[in-house]
Structures are given as structure tokens and as C-alpha cells.
């Protein structure tokens, strides 16, 4: 017996050591009896052991004398992690035959904070760092080797999200395109104080009205579900899911609020990608009719639907290298009035057409197709090689594309294929400028907060459009001041983290104070 006890001791570093034959045989015998159940006596057979499927599956996998030995998990169609768990369970069972697997039903996705020891250590760490608590510091703490070893954290912490806010191409566009453009127009924009009073002073030129555009989605079941009912009232089950969705796109300015006339006409509408151009035309009609004495600028986010180029625009995707009689592009079919044509099944009708001409370095148009009287390739596509040669390129060692998605490395952003979008072309022809916000910078668009205000009301009421109309102009102007404060922060060289800190610290300010850098130094935000 003494030898038996001695054999059961697991010394440090010996976890992979095979058990003795006597220990393994004893464990196998007891394990088989456990799985088989008690004998029925003279009637023959065995009683149901009363083991649930989960525990039974693991006990069968723990069989120390399985012919698969080191590959126990293969017999159960499992992986390496399962093999490690089975080895651990088998060693525990060899030491103590009363230790059986526990079914963790209902605890598979239990938060790590349910571990009181870990929770206490985290609280102590947060107390140590005082007011300098950030999510990044907590993630770094949980990634420390000593913490992971102490609390048995074997897998990397997931769920941490980081968008492209500080991506190089995004920062380049923000600092070199958007902010310089904003600096050119900001002195011609009327601003408002935190008390909702206009900041008086002469504007440098004709007054500009900036209209921010965006889309949002309202869901039928996205409303408040807390109500008072009589105790005898019958229960009414709630509808599952979000319900039908309703996408709304609109324009808003700090000067006039939502874009609409006195008789209720507006550019607000449910949106589809094909409606972008039509909505822009409706908005231009309204601003020219209602506010003809001002210059108007539309600001859109950097969504692909807003950057869509006209059908037939120059594109290098899937271009053949040489001449081709079959290279055309498929575009949406439109009637004589420019309206979309639909098939009987409701889908948009398509048609093939030639690509639009490119523009040579001297400003002349470059046709991408041979003329009708060409000797060998009449009306055929020229091919990439010929098109580039006409532009003066040596195509002997030139790549057809940088990668599968044509993601050229910055700052190579201005190529011959970069044409004006439908929005830019439509608005430019009608005397309205368009500016695109940097990607991932929703804090620069004040209409995002207008949506939030409207949705808070929508939780209590049933009409989404009426809720948006109830957003007060005073609140809209505060939202604009907040966005302008972020623009001022980025223009002063702050990154996203520092700009967010400054926006919280200097509430009510439209621009950041001169003491910004000194305050950041004190708060260790450099």
C-alpha cells in the first residue's frame, strides 16, 4: 500500500511521465466497472450507471490502455486540446478513483471575471494605476506572463477591436486633403457659442452653409419595452428579431437644421445605392430655392456608395493586355429621362457599353477603342499595353496591378484612372462643392449625434420621421461644435486618442484653448 501511495505522487516536471503498470491496470478495471454499472445478479446484465452523455464520453476517452495511446483524441474525432484534457483527467483518476469529470453545462462561456482571485488582482492593479486607467493598460496586464501563469490563462484575450482610425493612408488623407480643405472654408462659416448664440464678426467672403449627409437605419422593434400593465392584463409576447428596417438619409446644417422647406418638402428619403444621385439633385434644388444668397457645400462620409464613379468610367480591372472585340462593361440601363429601367422580376436592367475615354497628361481625351476604319482591329478595345504606350509608359517591366485589389502603396494615390465620382460630377455641374470625410472618423460628422438623439425619442414613439424632426436646433449646434473641436484637435497634430481626451476635457468649446499642450503635459498625454 505504501508503494501504491508513493506511485501516486506527481513530482514537478513529471506530468508527462507514464504511470506504472499496476496503477494503470487498477484504474482501467475500476473505470470499466464504473461505465458498465452494477450487476443485476442472477437475472444477468448490468444496471444503468446513470452517467450523462458528456461524462460518459470523457470517461471513455480516458481509457489509459486505449490502442491509440498518445492519439486518444483521434478516436473521439477531437483535436490536440482534447488529448491534453483527457491525459489530465486520466492522471487525476489514476490518483483518486472518486474524481470524475464534471459536466460544465451552462458555464462554457463564463466570464474570466467570475474567478474571484483574478477579479481581486485586477481591482488591485486598477487601484495602483489610479486615474490613468485605460483599456489598453488592462489588456497589457492580462497579457503578462506572471498573470497568465498564476490564473491559468492559456489563450490570448480576444475581442479587442481596433479600426483604421490611425491607418497611414487614412491619416494622410485627413492631414493632407481634408484638413487643408477645411482650413480654406472655415473662416466663411458662421459658428455658434455654447449658449447657442452666433459668434459675430465679419466673414472672409461669401457665407458658406455646410450640409452634412449620412444614412441611418431604424428597426421596427427597436423601441422601449418597459411599460406598466394592470396585474390582470394578459401577457403579450414580443416579436422576435429587429423587425423590418427603414433606411433614412438626410442633410443637416448648424444654420438651419434639417434641409426642408416650409411646406414640408425635403431631401430625406429611404435610400438605395442608385438613389444617391437623385437625392443630391433634390437637395441642390432645395438649397438653391430656399437659400440662394449663400454658397453651399455638401460633406459626405467616405463610403463606397458615395465614391462610385459614373457607369463606363475608366477602370483597369479585368482589362486584357492586347486588343479585344469582347471587352465592354455592364452598367445599369436608364431611359431617356435618366431613370433606372427595371426587369419584369423587379431587378435593375443591365446593358453593355464602351468605357468612357481617359485623359492624357496634356488634357486631351484618350479613346480606349480603335476607330471604325482601323485596318486590323476596327471598334475593338486597344488593350492595356497600347493604352499605356500612348501615355508614354515603357510597359516592358510594368506590373499589371499591385495586388489582387489594386491597393497601391501610398502616397501613389493620383493615377490616370482616378476620376470624379458621380456625386462630385453631379454637384459640380450645379455649383455645389463636395467634401469627403476621412474614413473611420465618425466623430467629424455631427449628424451621427442627431441620429442618436432621434433614436432616443424613437424608443418612446412609433414614427421615426417625427422623432428626427424633434431634434432641437440648439442640440444640433452643440453637435457641430463637438465635431469642429475634433477637427481643431487634428489640425494641431493630435492623434485619435489625444483628440478624444481633449474633447472630453474642454466641453462646450468649439476650438481648443492655447493651454492645450501644457495641459496634455500635466496629464501625461504626450
C-alpha positions in Angstrom: 0.0 0.0 0.0 2.9 2.3 0.8 4.3 1.7 -2.7 0.9 2.4 -4.1 0.7 5.8 -2.4 4.3 6.6 -3.4 3.5 5.9 -7.0 0.6 8.3 -7.0 2.8 11.3 -6.2 3.2 13.7 -9.1 6.5 15.4 -8.9 7.1 18.8 -10.5 8.0 18.4 -14.2 6.8 14.8 -14.2 3.4 15.4 -15.7 4.3 13.6 -18.9 5.8 10.6 -17.2 3.8 7.4 -17.9 2.1 5.8 -14.8 3.2 2.4 -13.6 1.6 -0.7 -14.9 -0.1 -1.6 -11.6 -1.7 1.9 -11.3 -2.9 1.9 -14.9 -4.4 -1.6 -14.6 -6.2 -0.7 -11.4 -7.6 2.4 -13.0 -8.8 0.6 -16.1 -10.6 -2.1 -14.0 -12.3 0.5 -11.9 -13.2 2.6 -14.9 -14.7 -0.3 -16.8 -16.8 -1.2 -13.8 -18.0 2.4 -13.5 -19.0 2.6 -17.1 -20.7 -0.8 -17.1 -22.8 -0.3 -14.0 -23.7 -2.6 -11.2 -24.5 -6.3 -11.9 -28.2 -7.3 -12.0 -27.3 -10.6 -10.2 -28.8 -13.9 -11.3 -31.0 -12.1 -13.9 -27.9 -11.2 -15.9 -26.8 -7.9 -17.4 -26.0 -4.6 -15.7 -27.9 -1.7 -14.3 -27.8 1.7 -16.0 -24.9 3.6 -14.3 -26.8 6.9 -14.6 -23.9 8.8 -16.2 -24.9 11.6 -18.5 -23.6 11.6 -22.1 -20.9 14.3 -21.6 -19.3 12.5 -18.6 -19.6 9.1 -20.3 -17.9 10.4 -23.4 -15.0 11.7 -21.4 -14.6 8.6 -19.3 -14.4 6.5 -22.5 -11.7 8.9 -23.7 -9.7 8.4 -20.5 -9.2 4.7 -21.1 -5.4 4.5 -20.3 -4.9 1.4 -22.3 -6.6 2.6 -25.5 -4.7 1.2 -28.5 -4.4 4.7 -29.9 -2.4 5.7 -26.7 -0.9 9.2 -27.5 -3.6 9.9 -30.0 -6.6 9.4 -27.7 -8.5 12.3 -29.2 -8.4 10.8 -32.7 -10.8 8.1 -31.7 -13.2 10.8 -30.5 -12.8 13.0 -33.6 -11.2 15.7 -31.5 -8.0 17.7 -31.6 -4.9 18.3 -29.5 -6.6 20.3 -26.8 -9.0 17.3 -26.2 -6.0 15.0 -25.9 -4.4 17.2 -23.3 -7.6 17.3 -21.2 -8.1 13.5 -21.4 -4.5 13.0 -20.3 -5.1 15.3 -17.4 -8.3 13.6 -16.4 -6.7 10.1 -16.7 -3.9 11.1 -14.4 -6.3 12.5 -11.9 -8.4 9.4 -12.0 -5.4 7.1 -11.5 -4.5 9.1 -8.3 -8.1 9.2 -7.0 -10.8 6.9 -8.4 -13.5 9.2 -7.0 -12.5 12.1 -9.2 -14.9 12.1 -12.1 -15.3 14.7 -14.9 -17.9 17.4 -14.2 -20.3 18.5 -16.9 -19.8 22.2 -17.4 -23.2 22.8 -18.9 -24.2 26.5 -18.7 -20.6 27.5 -17.9 -18.9 27.2 -21.3 -18.8 31.0 -21.9 -18.4 32.1 -18.3 -16.5 35.4 -18.0 -13.0 35.3 -16.6 -14.1 37.9 -14.1 -16.2 35.1 -12.4 -12.8 34.0 -11.0 -12.7 35.8 -7.7 -8.9 35.6 -7.5 -8.4 37.2 -10.9 -11.1 39.8 -10.2 -9.3 40.8 -7.0 -6.0 41.0 -8.7 -7.5 43.2 -11.4 -9.1 45.5 -8.8 -5.7 45.9 -7.0 -4.0 46.7 -10.3 -6.6 49.3 -11.2 -6.1 50.9 -7.7 -2.4 51.0 -8.3 -2.6 53.0 -11.5 -5.1 55.4 -10.1 -6.7 57.7 -12.6 -4.6 56.5 -15.5 -7.0 53.6 -16.2 -7.3 52.7 -19.9 -8.5 49.6 -21.7 -5.0 49.2 -23.3 -3.3 49.0 -19.9 -5.8 46.3 -18.7 -5.1 44.3 -21.9 -1.4 44.6 -21.3 -1.8 43.5 -17.7 -3.7 40.4 -18.6 -1.0 39.6 -21.3 1.8 39.5 -18.7 3.4 36.1 -18.3 3.2 36.0 -14.5 -0.5 36.9 -14.5 -1.3 34.3 -17.2 0.6 31.6 -15.3 -1.0 32.5 -11.9 -4.5 32.3 -13.2 -4.2 29.7 -15.9 -4.9 31.9 -18.8 -3.7 29.8 -21.7 -5.3 31.5 -24.7 -4.9 35.1 -26.0 -7.6 37.6 -24.9 -9.8 38.2 -28.0 -12.5 40.7 -28.6 -10.2 43.8 -28.6 -11.2 45.9 -31.6 -9.1 48.5 -33.4 -10.3 50.1 -36.5 -8.3 52.0 -39.2 -8.5 55.4 -37.5 -4.8 55.8 -37.4 -4.0 53.9 -40.6 -1.4 55.6 -42.6 -3.5 56.2 -45.7 -6.4 57.5 -43.6 -4.1 59.9 -41.7 -2.5 61.1 -44.9 -6.0 61.9 -46.4 -7.1 63.6 -43.1 -3.9 65.7 -42.7 -3.1 66.4 -46.4 -6.5 66.6 -48.1 -9.5 67.1 -45.7 -8.0 69.4 -43.0 -6.3 71.8 -45.6 -9.7 72.0 -47.4 -11.4 72.7 -44.1 -8.9 75.5 -43.3 -9.8 77.2 -46.6 -13.5 77.4 -45.8 -13.8 77.6 -42.0 -13.5 81.4 -41.9 -16.6 81.7 -44.1 -18.8 79.6 -41.9 -21.0 81.0 -39.2 -20.2 79.5 -35.8 -22.1 79.3 -32.6 -21.3 79.6 -28.9 -22.1 77.0 -26.2 -25.0 79.3 -25.3 -26.4 78.9 -28.8 -25.5 82.5 -29.8 -23.8 83.4 -33.1 -20.2 84.4 -32.9 -20.3 87.8 -34.5 -17.6 89.1 -36.7 -17.0 89.7 -40.4 -16.7 86.6 -42.5 -13.9 86.3 -45.1 -16.1 86.3 -48.2 -19.4 84.9 -49.1 -21.0 83.0 -46.3 -20.9 79.2 -46.7 -23.5 76.8 -45.4 -22.1 73.3 -44.7 -24.6 70.5 -45.1 -23.5 67.1 -43.5 -25.0 64.0 -45.1 -25.4 60.5 -43.7 -27.7 57.5 -43.5 -29.1 55.6 -40.6 -31.4 52.6 -40.1 -34.5 52.4 -37.9 -35.8 49.0 -36.9 -39.5 48.2 -36.3 -38.9 46.5 -32.9 -36.2 48.9 -31.7 -38.4 50.7 -29.2 -38.7 50.9 -25.4 -40.2 47.7 -24.0 -40.7 48.8 -20.4 -44.3 49.6 -19.7 -46.8 49.4 -16.8 -49.6 46.9 -17.2 -52.5 46.0 -15.0 -51.9 42.9 -12.9 -54.9 41.2 -14.6 -53.8 42.1 -18.1 -52.9 39.2 -20.4 -49.3 38.7 -21.4 -48.4 39.7 -25.0 -45.2 38.1 -26.4 -42.8 40.5 -28.1 -41.9 40.0 -31.7 -38.5 38.4 -32.2 -35.6 40.0 -34.0 -35.2 43.6 -35.1 -38.2 43.6 -37.4 -38.5 45.5 -40.7 -35.8 48.1 -41.3 -36.1 51.6 -42.6 -33.1 53.4 -44.0 -33.1 57.2 -43.9 -30.7 59.6 -45.5 -30.8 63.3 -44.8 -28.8 66.6 -44.7 -28.3 68.9 -41.6 -26.6 72.2 -41.0 -25.9 74.3 -37.9 -27.6 77.3 -39.5 -31.0 75.9 -40.5 -31.2 72.3 -39.1 -32.7 69.7 -41.3 -32.9 70.5 -45.0 -36.6 71.1 -45.7 -39.0 73.8 -47.0 -41.9 75.4 -45.1 -44.3 73.2 -47.0 -42.6 70.1 -45.8 -40.5 69.2 -48.9 -37.1 67.7 -48.1 -34.3 65.6 -49.5 -34.9 63.0 -46.8 -35.8 59.6 -48.1 -35.3 55.8 -47.8 -32.1 55.0 -49.6 -30.7 52.6 -52.1 -27.3 53.0 -53.8 -28.9 54.0 -57.0 -30.7 56.9 -55.3 -27.5 58.8 -54.2 -27.5 61.0 -57.4 -31.3 61.6 -57.3 -31.1 62.7 -53.6 -28.2 65.0 -54.3 -30.2 66.7 -57.1 -33.2 67.1 -54.8 -31.0 68.6 -52.1 -29.4 71.1 -54.6 -32.9 72.1 -55.8 -33.9 72.9 -52.2 -30.8 74.8 -51.2 -30.9 77.0 -54.3 -34.6 77.7 -53.8 -34.5 78.3 -50.0 -31.1 79.8 -49.5 -29.9 81.4 -52.8 -27.8 84.0 -51.1 -25.3 81.5 -49.7 -22.6 79.2 -51.1 -23.4 75.6 -50.2 -21.0 72.6 -49.5 -22.1 69.0 -49.1 -20.0 66.8 -46.8 -20.3 63.1 -47.2 -18.6 60.2 -45.4 -16.1 58.1 -47.3 -18.5 55.2 -48.2 -18.1 53.3 -51.4 -21.6 54.2 -52.5 -20.7 57.9 -52.3 -17.4 57.4 -54.2 -19.0 55.4 -57.1 -17.8 56.5 -60.4 -20.1 57.0 -63.4 -21.0 54.0 -65.5 -18.5 53.5 -68.2 -15.6 55.2 -66.3 -12.1 54.1 -66.9 -11.1 51.0 -64.9 -8.1 48.7 -65.1 -10.0 45.7 -63.5 -10.0 42.7 -65.8 -8.6 44.6 -68.8 -7.0 42.4 -71.4 -3.4 43.1 -72.3 -4.0 43.1 -76.0 -6.8 44.1 -78.4 -10.2 42.5 -77.7 -13.6 42.6 -79.5 -15.5 41.5 -76.4 -14.3 43.9 -73.7 -17.2 46.0 -72.6 -18.6 47.0 -69.2 -22.0 46.2 -67.8 -24.0 49.2 -66.5 -27.5 49.9 -65.2 -29.9 50.7 -68.0 -31.6 54.1 -67.9 -34.4 55.6 -70.0 -34.3 58.9 -71.9 -35.0 60.8 -68.7 -32.2 59.2 -66.8 -34.4 56.9 -64.7 -33.5 53.3 -64.0 -35.1 50.6 -66.1 -36.4 47.5 -64.3 -36.9 44.0 -65.5 -40.3 42.2 -65.0 -39.0 40.5 -61.9 -38.1 43.8 -60.3 -34.3 43.6 -60.8 -32.4 46.5 -62.4 -32.0 46.0 -66.2 -28.4 45.9 -67.4 -26.7 46.7 -70.7 -23.2 46.6 -72.2 -21.4 49.7 -73.4 -17.9 51.0 -74.1 -15.8 52.5 -71.4 -15.5 56.3 -71.2 -12.3 57.9 -72.7 -9.4 58.6 -70.4 -7.5 61.8 -70.1 -3.9 62.2 -71.4 -1.3 64.2 -69.5 -1.8 67.2 -71.9 -5.6 67.2 -71.1 -6.7 65.6 -74.3 -9.2 62.7 -74.3 -7.8 59.3 -75.0 -10.1 56.8 -76.6 -9.8 53.3 -75.4 -11.2 51.7 -78.6 -9.8 51.6 -82.1 -11.9 53.6 -84.7 -14.2 52.0 -87.2 -11.7 52.5 -90.1 -8.8 50.7 -88.3 -7.1 48.2 -90.6 -6.8 45.2 -88.2 -9.0 45.9 -85.1 -12.0 48.1 -86.0 -14.1 49.1 -83.0 -12.1 46.8 -80.7 -10.6 47.6 -77.3 -7.0 48.6 -77.6 -5.7 46.7 -74.6 -3.6 47.8 -71.6 -0.3 47.7 -73.3 -1.3 50.0 -76.2 -3.1 52.4 -73.8 -0.1 52.8 -71.6 2.3 53.2 -74.6 0.1 56.1 -75.8 0.6 57.7 -72.4 4.4 57.4 -72.7 5.0 54.4 -70.4 7.5 51.7 -71.0 5.4 48.6 -70.4 8.2 46.0 -70.7 8.6 45.5 -66.9 5.4 47.3 -65.7 3.1 45.4 -63.4 -0.5 45.0 -64.5 -1.6 45.6 -60.9 0.0 46.0 -57.4 -2.1 43.2 -55.9 -5.5 41.5 -56.3 -7.4 44.5 -55.0 -5.3 47.3 -56.7 -4.2 48.7 -53.3 -1.3 50.9 -54.5 1.0 51.8 -51.7 0.6 55.5 -50.5 1.4 58.2 -51.5 0.7 56.8 -55.0 -2.9 57.9 -54.9 -3.3 60.1 -58.1 -3.3 57.9 -61.2 -4.9 58.4 -64.6 -7.8 56.1 -63.5 -8.8 58.3 -60.6 -11.9 60.1 -61.9 -14.6 62.2 -60.2 -17.3 60.3 -58.5 -21.0 60.6 -59.6 -21.6 62.8 -56.5 -18.7 65.2 -57.3 -19.6 65.4 -61.0 -23.3 65.9 -60.3 -22.8 68.6 -57.7 -20.0 70.4 -59.5 -22.2 70.8 -62.6 -24.8 72.5 -60.4 -22.4 74.8 -58.5 -22.2 72.8 -55.2 -18.9 71.6 -53.8 -18.5 68.1 -52.3 -16.0 67.2 -49.5 -15.5 63.6 -48.3 -14.7 62.9 -44.6 -11.7 60.7 -43.7 -12.6 57.0 -43.3 -13.3 55.8 -39.7 -13.8 59.4 -38.5 -17.5 59.4 -37.5 -16.7 62.0 -34.8 -16.3 64.6 -37.5 -19.8 64.1 -38.7 -22.3 65.9 -36.3 -25.3 64.2 -38.0 -24.3 61.0 -36.2 -25.3 62.6 -32.9 -28.5 63.8 -34.5 -29.4 60.2 -35.3 -28.7 59.2 -31.7 -30.9 62.0 -30.4 -33.7 60.9 -32.7 -33.4 57.2 -31.8 -33.7 58.0 -28.1 -37.1 59.5 -28.9 -37.9 56.7 -31.2 -37.6 54.3 -28.3 -40.7 56.0 -26.9 -42.7 56.8 -30.0 -43.6 55.0 -33.2 -42.8 57.4 -36.0 -39.1 57.7 -36.9 -39.5 60.8 -39.1 -41.3 62.7 -36.5 -38.6 61.8 -33.9 -35.9 63.2 -36.2 -37.9 66.5 -36.7 -38.0 66.9 -32.9 -34.2 67.2 -32.6 -33.8 70.8 -31.5 -31.6 73.3 -33.4 -29.8 74.1 -30.2 -28.7 70.5 -29.8 -27.7 70.3 -33.5 -25.4 73.3 -33.0 -23.8 71.7 -30.0 -23.2 68.6 -32.1 -21.5 70.8 -34.7 -19.3 72.4 -32.1 -18.1 69.0 -30.9 -17.2 67.9 -34.5 -15.4 71.2 -35.1 -13.5 70.7 -31.9 -12.2 67.3 -33.2 -11.1 69.0 -36.4 -9.2 71.6 -34.5 -7.5 68.9 -32.5 -6.4 67.0 -35.6 -5.1 70.3 -37.2 -3.0 70.8 -34.1 -1.3 67.4 -34.6 -3.2 65.3 -32.1 -4.0 61.7 -32.8 -7.3 60.0 -32.2 -6.7 59.1 -28.5 -5.4 62.6 -27.7 -8.3 64.2 -29.6 -10.9 62.2 -27.7 -9.2 63.2 -24.4 -9.3 66.9 -25.4 -12.9 66.7 -26.5 -13.9 65.4 -23.0 -11.8 67.8 -21.1 -12.9 71.0 -22.9 -16.6 70.5 -23.0 -18.5 73.4 -24.5 -15.5 74.7 -26.5 -15.6 74.9 -30.3 -11.8 75.2 -30.5 -9.2 74.0 -28.1 -7.5 76.6 -25.8 -4.0 77.8 -26.1 -3.1 75.9 -22.9 -3.8 72.6 -24.7 -0.2 71.4 -24.9 0.6 72.4 -21.3 -2.5 70.6 -20.1 -1.6 67.5 -22.0 1.9 67.6 -20.5 0.4 67.7 -17.0 -2.0 64.8 -17.8 0.9 62.8 -19.3 -1.0 62.6 -22.7 2.0 63.3 -24.9 
